[in-house]
Amino acid sequence: METIRLKFNSNIKDKILELLSSFSSDELEIVQEDDDFDKNKKKIENSFSKIKNGTAKFYTIEEVDVIFEETISKYEN
């Protein structure tokens, strides 16, 4: 199966759902939209932009391990 994302004016929602309901569940499945989709999309686009323009901060595995251990020690008590 393939997935598409539709944006539509709310006044045609009933018409769209009526049309889509004419298909069987083998042909079509309506997937609920993730409420955070737009927020996550913007975060990913911003991160990608930083990588492309060279302003992203990268860490070695050793640096990440130190950050991880410091974070855990803050919340252990």
Long-range contacts (C-beta under 8 A, 24 or more apart in sequence): 1-29, 3-31, 5-33
